[in-house]
């Protein structure tokens, strides 16, 4: 029996308020499973601020703290790398000992490109998420656009 999840979408810039990065309702929602479900799970883990989950205060990353900060782009790159590692370890720990389909079980996540945007100033990044059956997708920050590889 396939278990589906709701496809995540980025909140459009003109509708952004507070700390809400992702939504279910900008476009008609689509149910997903497999590698796309894993990418969605990874996105949630990456964009959850550390300490914001009342059931697990250690869950989350420091990546959302970059928004509106005055952190330099070299330091932001380091925070991105650490955040991807932390999100990966959070997911792997969560999945351990649970019955999860192989195409939804995380093998690795890697930053494949860090794009400096000096005029913003800011950055964009490509992150490759791979499951244990060697399927992978690349998604872009900040748009969450997914590219098959």
Steps between C-alpha positions, in 0.01 A plus 500: 500500500650831393510777756475846352587841636402850391733671254669801660516837329696815576298798621512773231705803600200736487309277746789434738435597861690402811684169499279300263720372216292219355133438443257244367274739313661734248409277208271201501668250729628173364557183697853366481695197606845354438793731436281814483355417843857461629600838352197658670598339832855627458376851418293509817797381706730758339262796543387419855675742739687330783293500817165566330365145539354477853525118491868501405689822567816362337320449167561754226787700354648848518437567130175698557694736729684632193189681377541866582838447667825677424703181472767509231460279194798279592351438845157444343653229282640328809161525677331351191741204497455438872121533467484245218704258714275562802179452298641177358591363842158599638322309223725195519449486878123533458487228234715254693301196614184604313346325203545755224498424126852487358430782256411725798799406719781760495846395395666841468449869432769722352537864404600475134516871420520818708413806294604835644268789412704804609243760392235358737726425701412137534533156350319219328593135531442169330455205735504140381292253705551128440311199632642155574397363158721758320220730388569867543353843446660842512302788643583868501496735795318731535240400237475124586490429126582133445721372219530133413851363472 
